[in-house]
Amino acid sequence: MSLFLASTRKDLARWRQDTNALLLFLAIPLLIGGLITVLMSGSGGAKPHGTVLIVDQDDTFLSGVIAGAFGQGELGELLTVKKVTVEDGMANMDAGEASGLLIIPKGFTDAFFDKQPVTLILKTNPAQTILPGIISDVTEILLDAGFYAQQLFGEDIATIRDGNLEGLPDDVFVSAIAVSIQHKIEASGSLLFPPAMDIDIVPPPPEQPRIPYALLFLPGVILLALMFAANGLASDYWEEREHGTLRRLVYAPGQLTAFLAGKALAAGLVITLIGGVTLVIGFLYHGIAWSKLPSSLAWIAISGVALFSWFGALQMLAGNRRSGNLITSMLLFPLLMAGGSFFPFAALPDWIAALGRRTPNGFIADRLTTEITSATTWAIDIQSWLIVSTMAVLGLALCAWRLQTGFARN
């Protein structure tokens, strides 16, 4: 026990003197995480809003109905309708200041009533995607509605336009038109009601609150800090070897286990501090319940020891310090890419996300995501705790085996 505590104190004292490295372990993920959060925090924000320009050269009631349709209901929340001249409209479109320009030509109403072809000119902004498509769809719907209204009520519309039925008095004229329209509505209604098929309308399930996209990056950013710290601290085995510490321990019976345990505890404390700072900043920014902090810190602590033990084993499998750093660096960035540190699993294709969750850091990040996004605390299952604990024990056992089989004596 005395050697265990002495080993822990020794490493903490030595690493405390190298504050630049510790700050670097913390600064890199905070910088990357901050940039990602700033970029992603606006996703899912305000609705798009644009302007549709109307050139009404016909200036009739029917052309006014078409122009006014773009500003009704929810469509009015997306589009501002502005009447302009042809010159001003084209100038605004060329400057990219509007989403669409609709030109209703003179004689549009007469052509509609006379069933003559007429062309409406619609110009959309190619620099935009959503709003120009909406404007095009609404214009097509209005024209289709006018076509079917003309087919159904064309004769009555022409009669109203002509003004009378063979000199009938006004009251009789109005009654005749109303009866004709009523008969047509009743005749067409039999084709529409009741519908030809039965449809069971199932109410949708209650909408679950969506997880902010920036929040999904938090576990990956924390694992970024843990991976950098675990890799950097694991290279300390080469310092111990060069100072002869490991050589003396190998020849001291029963001391190797206490030394490794103390070193793992010291590394776990440093990694937990670095990951904990990142975690607290994430909790503050995203408003995560503080009741989840103890469980998240515990998961980070044991995961940090597991990562440190395996990075240490990889370092000791190499022939020299340079080779060890090269091996771990070559593994570090692919693991970070696949394990959700740069792209959350929710943004990846299913097969890539499935592979990423099977990497060590991806497994840890996935369970951390479960913890911070769940409705309850301690949401990580017991099996996951056992897996990460086994990872730590096996990694330390591999380190002990490597120390006994030649690393310490070289």
Secondary structure as GFF3:
##gff-version 3
##sequence-region A 1 410
A	DSSP	alpha_helix	2	17	.	.	.	ID=ss1
A	DSSP	alpha_helix	19	40	.	.	.	ID=ss2
A	DSSP	beta_strand	50	56	.	.	.	ID=ss3
A	DSSP	alpha_helix	61	69	.	.	.	ID=ss4
A	DSSP	alpha_helix	75	78	.	.	.	ID=ss5
A	DSSP	beta_strand	79	83	.	.	.	ID=ss6
A	DSSP	alpha_helix	86	94	.	.	.	ID=ss7
A	DSSP	beta_strand	100	104	.	.	.	ID=ss8
A	DSSP	alpha_helix	108	113	.	.	.	ID=ss9
A	DSSP	beta_strand	121	124	.	.	.	ID=ss10
A	DSSP	alpha_helix	130	162	.	.	.	ID=ss11
A	DSSP	alpha_helix	170	192	.	.	.	ID=ss12
A	DSSP	three_ten_helix	213	217	.	.	.	ID=ss13
A	DSSP	alpha_helix	218	234	.	.	.	ID=ss14
A	DSSP	alpha_helix	236	242	.	.	.	ID=ss15
A	DSSP	alpha_helix	245	250	.	.	.	ID=ss16
A	DSSP	alpha_helix	256	286	.	.	.	ID=ss17
A	DSSP	three_ten_helix	290	292	.	.	.	ID=ss18
A	DSSP	alpha_helix	293	317	.	.	.	ID=ss19
A	DSSP	alpha_helix	321	338	.	.	.	ID=ss20
A	DSSP	three_ten_helix	345	347	.	.	.	ID=ss21
A	DSSP	alpha_helix	350	356	.	.	.	ID=ss22
A	DSSP	alpha_helix	360	373	.	.	.	ID=ss23
A	DSSP	alpha_helix	382	402	.	.	.	ID=ss24
A	DSSP	pi_helix	403	407	.	.	.	ID=ss25
###
